[in-house]
Amino acid sequence: MKVAMSPRSSDVVIVGGGIIGCLTAYYLTKRGLKPVVIEADGIASGASGTSAGWLTPYSSTDDPAMLALSPATLRLHAELAETLPALTGIDHGYEAFPYLRCAVTEGGVRELRDFQSRRASEGVAMEWMAGEDVHTLSPWITAEVLGALRSDNEPTLDSYRLTMSALQAAEMGGARMMSGKVVGLMTPSSRSGETRVVSGVRLEDGTQVHGGSVLLTMGPWSGEAASWLDYPVPVRPQRGQLVYLAPPGDGDGPELATGVTAIEHNCSMVRKRLSDTVVGAASDFVGFDRSITSSARDELLIDAARLSKRVETAHISGQTACLRPVSADGRPYVGRVPGWDGVFLAAGHAGHGIHYGPVTASAIAGLIADGRSGYDIAALDPARAGATTV
């Protein structure tokens, strides 16, 4: 829905400047709409700026509803890797490196074989490799590996650069960015039957920003919107921590050339083109605490060293912590908010926000602009939040 433009009005108000908010703004401009992105902190200041940037749906769940959307979001990522750098000049480091899931026990072999069978049933082929072939492909692996699955369709990228590039491309298409904290929705005095109609948002400083539609994509802070909507938004923060390893020095051996993990341990080493190797991820529920901890660092490095002794002599170049938005049932809420005309929600992607960001943003842009998402997102309907609590 378009509205007359003024300094404090827009076609669509997007609350949240993470990957989904910025990509939605970009896709809306491609449909001729001019959104405003309102961010309380800084663009990509949350999980979107400190994600591992590993485009995989397999790091924590086998949810069929989400896995069905993975091919579409990977296609969109590949398109963005071509179009965004050409528009903005920002290389966001998209690269398809091989990824190896290794087994060091017979139980791990059985688990990997089952994983391979499930992926094959979805049309995703992964090659089985013998242990000696694994060591040839990745000299970083020093453990006695019995076998591994090779995947060639789980790219990596720099999530901060992607988010900034998406926003810049959106601004080139007529979108605007505002700083401020949204504290509520605006509605006209009249209602459309039992449905409330949104007319914009209110900021903490009293500013009113008018818009024909509002998208709430506030990451782990999305629960704040429950009081605005008089409808539950059961999303809570999960702290995720990553450790970064600098490239090997002279005489220290080769760089990590593939992503690797041992199926028996909850730890992955992710190869990046534009940044240091990522070791992740340690997760816990500690409210909105974003501090890094030595215990998480040690846990990650000990698990990684079980697969690669090179980790023991690697230089630690950094550690980050972010807050991921986790929904009550493990699926994100994507779609129209029940009881509202013009209010949409995109929240609760946990650690998969970067991976599913493009398909989520494209679906929301379609709903806002045309009333159709273009994807099967029925299982993500926010209507189910009314029956769940965190």
N, C-alpha and C positions, 0 to 999 in steps of 0.2 A: 504494500500500500504506500503510495507516495503522498507526502504532505508538502505544503509550501515551505520553501527554504528560508531560514533566518539564521543569525549567528547561534541561536540556541534551539535549533530544530534540525531534524534530519528525517530521512525516510525510515531508518532503522537505528535504534539505540542498542549498542552492544556493550554489555557490562562485563568487562574482563579482557585484559590485553595479553592473554596467553595464546598458544598456538591455534586453538579453535576459534577464539574471537577474531584474531587477525586474518586467518584464512577465510572465515565466513565473510568478513568485510571485503576481502579480495573477490570472492566468488559473487557477492552481491553487486559489486561495481561492474563485473562482467555482464550482469543482467540489467545494467542501467540504473541501479539504485545507488544512493549516496548515504552510506551509514556513518555514524560517529562511534568510535571506540572509546569508552571511558575506563580508565585504569587508576586504581587507588594508589599504587606503588610505582612500578615501572614496567614497561613492556618486557615480557618474558622474564620478569623478576622472580617467578615461582618455579614450579617444576619444568615449565617449558624452556627455561634458560639453563637448567642443570641436569637435564635428562641424559641418559646414556646415549640416546640417539640411535638405538638399535631397533630396526623396523621388523619386529617379530610379534606374532600373536601367541607364541608358545612359551613365554617366560613364566607364566603363573596359572594359566587356565586352559581348559579344553572346551570352553563354552561354545556349542554349535552355532548359536545365534551370532556370536562375534566372529567366529572363524569363517562364517559364510560371507562376511563383509571384507575379509582380509584381501582377497584378490582385487576387489575394486579399489581399496585404499592404496594397495601397492601400485596399481596402474596410475592412480592420481599422483602418487609420489614421483613416479617416473616422469609424468608430464610436467610436474612442478620443477623437477630437476633440469628440464629443458627450458621452460618458459620464464621462471622467475629470474635466474641469473641474466638472461637476455634482456629482461626489463629493468632490473635494478643494478646489475653489475655485481651483485653479492653472490659469491660461490658458497653454498651451504654444505659442501663436502659430501654430497651424495655419492656413494660408491657401493658396488655389490661385491664384497669379499666373500670367499667361502666361509662357512661356519661348520665346525666339527663338534658334534655331541659324542663324547667318548664314554666308554664303559671300562672300568678297571676290575669288575667282578662279574661272575656268571649271572648274578641277579641283575646287574646293570645291563648285560647283554640282552636278557629277556625283556627288560623294560624298554630298551631301545628298539628291539624288534617289534614290540607291540606299538610303540610310537610310530615306527615306520609304516606299519600296517594301517594305522588310523589315518595317517597323512595320505597314503595311497588311496584309501577309500574316498578321500576328499579331492582326489585328482592332483595331489602334490607329491611329486616323486623325489625321494631322497636316496642317495646311493650308499650302500653298505660298503665299508672299507675294512680290510684286515689290519691288525695292529701294526705290522711292519710298514704298510702303506701310509698309515696315519703319521708315523714318525718321519717318513720321507717328505710328506706334504708340509708338516709343521714341526721343524726341529725344536721349537719351544717346548713341545710335549716331552717330558722326561719320564713320566710314570709308565709302568708296564700296562699298556692299553691292550685289551682283548679285541676291541673293534670299535668302530665309530660310524655315525651317520653324517654324510656330507650334505649340506644344504647350500644352494647357490641363489636363493631368492629371499634373503633376509639382509637387506642393505643396511648401511649405517650412514649417519649424517650428523651435522652440527645443529642441534635443535634451536639454539639461540639465534644463529645466523638465519635459519629457515623462518623463524617467527618474525625477525626484523625485516627480512626480505618480503614476506607476505604483507606486512603492514605498509612498507614503502610502496609496493605495487598497488595496494589498495588506495593509498593516498594519491598515487599517480592517476587513479581512476576516479577520484573525487571524494574519497573517504576522508574523515578528519579524526584526529586523536585529541582527547581531552584528559587532563589530570583531575582527579577528584574521587571522593568516596560516595557511592550511591547508598542512600539510606531508605529509599522507598519508591513506590510506583505512584504515578498520577493517573487518576481516572476522572472522566467527566461526571457531572452530577447524575445524568441519566444512565440507565442500564439497558442492555439488550436482553430482556427477559431475565433469566437467572444467571446470565453470563455477564461478567464485568468486562468493560472495555478499557484498554490501556491507552493513555495519551502521552506517556513519557515517564521520566524518572526525576526524583528529587535528590540533590546532593547535600552533603553534610553542611556546606556553607550557605545553604538556602537556594542555590541555583536550581532552576528548572530547565530540563532539556526535553523538548517535545519530540515525539517520534510516532510514526504510524504503527510500528512494531517494536518489541523489546526482546532481546536475547539475553538470558542470564547464563553466563559461562564463567563463573567465579572460582573454579577449582575447588580447593578444600574449604573455601569460605562460602560455598553455595548454600549451606544450611541457613545462613543469615536471611536468605530470601523467603524462608517459610513464613515469617511474620508479615512480610509484605503481601504474600499471596494468600494467606490464610489457608495454606495447603502444605503438607509435609515435603521437605526436601532432605531425606535422610542420607546425608553425605558427611563423612568425617575425615580428618586428616591422618594420613599415614606417613611417618618420616621414612625417607629412603636415603641411604648414604652410599656414596661411590668413592673409590680410591683411584688415583691416576698414577700411571707408571711412565716415566720418561723413556725416550728411546735409548737403547743400549749404547754405551760409549765404545771407543776404540778397543778392540780385542775382547769385547763382551759377547760376541756372537751376533746373529742376525736379529732383525726386528721381528715382532710378531706379524706373520703374514696372513693369518686366518683368525676368525673368532673361535674360541674354544670353551668348552665346559665339560665337566665330568657329571654324568647323570646322577651319580651317587651323592653329589655335593651341591648345595644351593649357591653356586658362585659361577660367574661367567667372566671371561676376558674378551673384551670387544675391541677389535681393530678399528681405528679411526684414521681418515685421511688427513684431516686438518688439525687434529689434536692428539694428545697422548693416549696411550692405551687405557681403557676403562676397566676396572675390576668392580663388579657389582653383583647383587646389591643387597645391603643389609636393611631390613625393614622392621619397624616397630610402631606401636601406637602410644604416643606420648603427648597427645594434644597438639598444640601449635608450636611446639619446641622445634626449632630448626638448627640447633647446635650440633656440631660434629662430635663424635666420641672416639676415644682410643680403642674401646672395646669392639666397636664396629669395624674399625680399621684392621685390628688384629684378627678378627674372625674372618674377614674377607681374604686377607693375605695368607692365613694358614690354610684355608680351603683351596686357594689358587695354587699354593706351593705343593699341594698333594698331586697336582697334575703337571706342574712345571717348576723345577728347582730354580729356574732362572729368576723366578719372582723373589727368591731369598736375597739376591744381590742387586736387584733392580732399584733404581732411585725413585722414591715416592715424590712425585711432583705436585701433588695436591689431594685434597679431600673435600667433598661437598655434601651437603644435606639439603633436601627439599621436602616439601609436603605434597603428597599425592592425594587426590580426592577419591575416596572409596565409598561406594554405594552400599546400601543395606544388603542387597542380594548379589553383589559382584558384577552386575551389569550397569553400564551407564544409563542415565536418563536423557533421552534425546527425543525432542518433539514438542508439541503444543502442551501447555500447562492446562489441566482440566479446570473448567470454570472461568477461563479467561479468553477473551478475543484479542489476539495479537501478542500474547506472551509465550515465549519459547524457552526451553531449558536444554542445556547441553553440559552435563556434569557427571562426575563419578567414573571416569575412565581409569582410575587407579594408575598403574604404571604403564598403561598403553595409550596415553593421550597423544603422544607424537605419532605413533603408528596409525591410530584410527582418526587422527586429526583431519586429514583431507576428506575422508568419506563422511565424517560427521558434519564438517563445515559445508560440504556440497549439499548434503541432505537438508540441512537447516536453511540454506540459501534457497533451495528449491521450494520448501514449505512456505517460506516468507514471500517469495516472489510469485510463485505459481500455484501454491496450495498443494504441491506434490513433491515428495522427497526425491523420487527417482531411484530409491533403494528400498529393500525390505527391512524397515526398522521397526516393525510392529512389536517385536519383543523388547524394544528399548523404550516403549511408551511411558512417559512420566505418570500416567494414570495408575500404574501399579504401585507407585510410592504411597498412595493413600492407604494401602493395606500392609505397609512394612514400616519398621522403625529400626534405628541404629542402636 
